[in-house]
């Protein structure tokens, strides 16, 4: 009798832990920030925004850009012709995107991320990427690194202007680390979330759910264009012509 009670207690504890893990991954009762306190006063919102944009650098394979759906979007530089070639030669087959929403009331920055497939086609201008992000049937966190050591390791590229060689690491942990450190050094709380709507503006969330997440690039110059474009707005080349 006493042994049954012990096993019942253990089962209850394990069940509670499992429920907590599932709740965390699914995003139910999601924490949105506001409780963490720093030993120094938080920076003004504009200082935070400038700091995040200041992370952009020609040597980094990702870009932090202002966004209409969220405050910022972070992606690999797939719309940069030079980086397209580097990323292709590196064998990257996974796309990555993160959205940041700055909550001034809670002094927090919410971070939502997703992965997708990355394919390549050859054109007169070189290789052109095509990205298709996954459609989630239920909310979840990304509980693992999107990087893969066999595909996303270090790429050595020699600079044409200098004799020094540089390392490019296509690692999403590097993106997370740089962004989270910048946020916390400004005295704001870094809050990863599982629900997309918690990292997007309310007015744009409903529209974004019905919109396609595929990205299309010009077959000639490689720059991003609208999916239904007949001609590229950048170089004028007609699309879909073999």
N, C-alpha and C positions, 0 to 999 in steps of 0.2 A: 504493500500500500504506500509506504513511504517512498519506495523506489519509483513508483508510478508518478507520484507528485513531483519528484526531482526531474524526471523526463518531461513531464508536462510543463514545468517551469522553463527548462532549457528550450523546449520547442516554442514556447511563447516568446522567449527572448530572441531566438533566431528568426522567428516570424516577424517580429517587430523590426529587426535589423534589415531583413529583406524588403519589408514594406517601405522602410525609410530610403533604401537604395533605389527602389523602383520609383518612388515619389520624386526623388531628386533628379533621376534621369528623365522622367516624363515632364518635369517642370510644374507639377501640381504644387500649389501653395508656394509659389516661387518668391524668393527673397529678392527685393529690388533695391536694396541699399538703404543708407540713412543711419546705420547704427555705429559704424566704425568711426573712431575719433583718432586724430593725429596729434602729435606733440607740438604742432605748429599750425597757425591759421591757414585755411585753404586759400589758394590763389584765386584771383578773379576769373570768371568764366572765359573772358577773351584771352587771358594769359594761357589758360588750359588749351583753348582751341589753337592758338599760335604754336604752342609746344608740340601738339600732335602733328600739325602740318609741317613743323620743323624737322620731323623724322624723315621726310623725303630726302633722298640722296641718290645721286647718279650711280653709286656703287651698290645700292640695295636693289634686290630683284622684285620688291613689292612697292606699291604706291598707296599713300593715304590721301583720299580725295573727299571733298565735300559731296554730300549726297542729299537728294530731295526726300527719299524714303526714310532715311535716318539722318543723323548729323554727319557721319563719315562712313565711307566704305573702304575696305582694305582688300586689295587683290594683287596677284602677280602682274607684272607689267606686260600683259599679253597684247596690248594695243601699241606697244613701242616696237618698231620694226627691228631695231638692234637686239632688243631683248627677246623677241620672237625666235630669232636664230639661235641665241644662246640656250633658251629654254628647250627648243626642239632638239638641239645636239646633246643636251643633257638627258633626254629621254623621259621628260616629265609627262605623265599620263593622267594626273589628278589635278583638278582645279580646286582652288580654295578661295573663299570669300568670307569676310566678316563685316558686320555692321555695328556701329557704335552710336549710342544715343546718350546725350549729355543731359542729365537730370539735375537742374540747378537747385531745385528744392531739397533734394536728398544729398546734394553734393556727391553724386555718383556718376560713373560712366558704365552703362550696361553694354555688354559684348555678346553678340550672337553670331555663330559661325556655321558654315555649311561647306560641304565638299561636292564635287561633280566630276564628270568625265571630260577629258581633254583629248581631242583628236586633231590630226593634221592633214592638210591637203597641199599639194604642190601647185605653184602658179608661176607666172612669168616673173613675179617679184621675189619668189622664194617659197617658203613654207607659210601657210596661213592656218592659224588655230581656229578651232570651233569648240565652244564650251557649252555643255549642257548640265545644269545643276539638278540635283536629285529632288524629286517631289516627295515631301515627307507625309506619310499617311497618319503619323501621330507625332506630337512634340517629343523631342529628345535632345539631350546634350550630345556632344561629340566626345565620348569617354576615352578616346585614344588619339594619339598623334596621327595626323593625316599623312605625315611623311613616311617614306619607306626607304630604308638605308640602301637597298640595292638599286633604287631608281633616283632617290633624292639626296645622294651624297654630296661630296664637294666637287665643284667644277673649277678647274684651273683655266683661266683665260688670260692671255697676254695682251696688254694694252698696246695699241698701235702707236701711241704717242710717247710711251715710256717703256723702259726696259724691264720695269718691275712687273711681276705677275700678281694677280689678285685672286682671292678665293670667293666664290659665290656659293652660298649654302641655301638650298631651297628647302627650308625647314620652317614649318608653321610655328614651332615652339619659339623660334627666333622672333617671329612677328609678335606673338603673344607677349613674350618677355619684354620687348622694346616698348610696346604700347602700355602694358600694365605698369612698368617702371615709370614711364613718363607721367601717367595719370597719378600715381601715388606720390611721386615727388612734388606734384602740385597740390598735395593735400586732399585729393579727391579719392573716393572709394572705387575700386575696380570690381565690377559685379558681372561675372559670366551668367547668362540666362539660357534657358532651353526653349522658351517660347519666342517666336519671331516677333510677335506683336509687342513684346516687352522691350524690343530694341528698335522699334519703328514708330514714326509719328502716327497717331490714331487715324487721321484723315486719309493717309496714304495706304494704311494696312489693308483695308478691304479691296482696294484697287489692285494692289500688288499680288494678292492671292490668285486673281484670275489672269494675271499677265504671264506670258511665257518668260522663262529665265534663260533661254538659249541666247548666246551672243554670236553675232555674225560679223565677219571681217571681210574687207574688200579683197577680191581675188587678184587685184593688181598691185595695190600699194600696201595692203595688210592692215589698214586702219579700221576701227570699228564703225559699222554702219547699221542702219535700221534693217530689220529682217525683211521687210517688203520693198527695200530699195531696188530700183531698176538700174540706177546709175549711182556711182560713188560720189558723195558730196565733197570728197577731198581731192580726188584726181580726175573725176568725170568718167571713169571707165565703166562700160556696161557690164552688169553682173549676169552670171549664168550662161555665158557664152564660152563654149569649149574652144 
